[in-house]
Amino acid sequence: MGVSRELSLAEVFQLGYYWETKILLTAVKLDVFSALDGKAKPADDIAARIGADPSALTLLLNALVALRLLHREGDRYANSATAAAHLVRHSSQYIGHLLLLHDAEWDNWGKLEQTIRTGRRSVDRHVFETDPELGANVLAVLHRIGKQSGPDFAQRLQLSGPLRMLDLGGGAGTNSIAFCQTYPELTATIFDLPATLRLTEKTVKEAGLESRIALHPGDFNTDGLSGPYDLVLMSDILHYQTFETNEALVRKVFDHLVPGGRLVIKDRFLDETGTGPAWTTAFAVHILVNTQQGGCYKTGDAMEWMRRAGFASITELERTAVVQGVK
Ligand SMILES: C[S@@+](CC[C@H](N)C(=O)[O-])C[C@H]1O[C@@H](n2cnc3c(N)ncnc32)[C@H](O)[C@@H]1O
């Protein structure tokens, strides 16, 4: 990591400047880009289509031109190529759901001062619980993005043989699909909430892996996990839960592994100092303001859960990202 350079005053100003962020998020919320799909239009037409005040909308549209998300030709506005590909709802590469999630969390960020002063969380439930449809849509976007990195991760684990894998909180199945594609003898069980598995059913089918990937509906904290398994993967599920719940879950997983079986935890861990990696330090604040009880944990925490559960040969396979324990 090394010593980082001092921040300039210009950079401090830039950091404090969130206007453009909210302009983008609001444009996605108003679905401005879909209203412009395939055709340049004047502000009045767009306003009528999305239900907005024409002169107020004109200011937003002009700012989007300056942000290079729209072009203007005369009095008509048109999508840039990037906006057309990623911000028009029916595009196969639409990522707007992720931005809608940030927008849904906007009011929670407004309570950051209060949360820091009191140490008390201001939300009862994560957006994924209050708006499961948005949650499923976000998972679908993450799946599309994750398809690129999934196979690399699978390869780096260097597995072999006819392994039975449990993908706990496997979501849209990004990892299970990549693992099955990388290792021809591997079979996987994706364990997730019933509402999520409706999406998973589609992605598994699209990948043509119905015969090798089973879906197991349930709550991993309270329900049985079946098994036994040779490999359990916990990828990006622990930061929504408390330290104690995670400790109990790791112990439960231990009981469902064969001797010699391994648990792999992949997450966004903080390093020992808590000041890095940079993205994760901000993610920790995000978890603080947007979840009732989640936390961003250190690699050492995950290793401690494994130790207490009885795992041996506990190693950090990838710094602040992947921890493994063998039963
Ligand atoms: C951030 S996603 C991670 C998805 C996937 N593991 C990945 O890495 O792409 C978290 C997943 O955990 C699931 N989940 C959260 N709480 C759960 C619970 N108590 N029981 C089962 N699944 C749960 C969610 O439905 C969601 O699919």
The ligand as a MOL file (V3000), in Angstrom:
LIG
                    3D

  0  0  0     0  0            999 V3000
M  V30 BEGIN CTAB
M  V30 COUNTS 27 29 0 0 0
M  V30 BEGIN ATOM
M  V30 1 C -24.7900 -10.1990 -1.7070 0
M  V30 2 S -25.6630 -11.6460 -2.1250 0 CHG=1
M  V30 3 C -24.3270 -12.7510 -2.5030 0
M  V30 4 C -24.6780 -13.7210 -3.5950 0
M  V30 5 C -23.5950 -14.7090 -4.0080 0
M  V30 6 N -23.1100 -15.4970 -2.8960 0
M  V30 7 C -22.4540 -14.0180 -4.6970 0
M  V30 8 O -21.3590 -13.9460 -4.1360 0
M  V30 9 O -22.6380 -13.5410 -5.8200 0 CHG=-1
M  V30 10 C -26.2570 -12.2550 -0.5560 0
M  V30 11 C -27.1980 -13.4420 -0.6910 0
M  V30 12 O -27.4770 -13.9840 0.5980 0
M  V30 13 C -28.8370 -14.3660 0.6360 0
M  V30 14 N -29.2510 -14.4210 2.0400 0
M  V30 15 C -29.2360 -13.4120 2.9380 0
M  V30 16 N -29.6810 -13.8310 4.1290 0
M  V30 17 C -29.9810 -15.1570 3.9840 0
M  V30 18 C -30.4810 -16.1650 4.8730 0
M  V30 19 N -30.7380 -15.8660 6.1490 0
M  V30 20 N -30.6500 -17.4100 4.3960 0
M  V30 21 C -30.3590 -17.7020 3.1010 0
M  V30 22 N -29.8840 -16.7920 2.2100 0
M  V30 23 C -29.7040 -15.5360 2.6520 0
M  V30 24 C -29.5230 -13.2990 -0.1820 0
M  V30 25 O -30.7920 -13.7320 -0.6340 0
M  V30 26 C -28.5300 -13.0760 -1.3120 0
M  V30 27 O -28.7900 -13.9300 -2.3950 0
M  V30 END ATOM
M  V30 BEGIN BOND
M  V30 1 1 1 2
M  V30 2 1 2 3
M  V30 3 1 2 10
M  V30 4 1 3 4
M  V30 5 1 4 5
M  V30 6 1 5 6
M  V30 7 1 5 7
M  V30 8 2 7 8
M  V30 9 1 7 9
M  V30 10 1 10 11
M  V30 11 1 11 12
M  V30 12 1 11 26
M  V30 13 1 12 13
M  V30 14 1 13 14
M  V30 15 1 13 24
M  V30 16 1 14 15
M  V30 17 1 14 23
M  V30 18 2 15 16
M  V30 19 1 16 17
M  V30 20 1 17 18
M  V30 21 2 17 23
M  V30 22 1 18 19
M  V30 23 2 18 20
M  V30 24 1 20 21
M  V30 25 2 21 22
M  V30 26 1 22 23
M  V30 27 1 24 25
M  V30 28 1 24 26
M  V30 29 1 26 27
M  V30 END BOND
M  V30 END CTAB
M  END
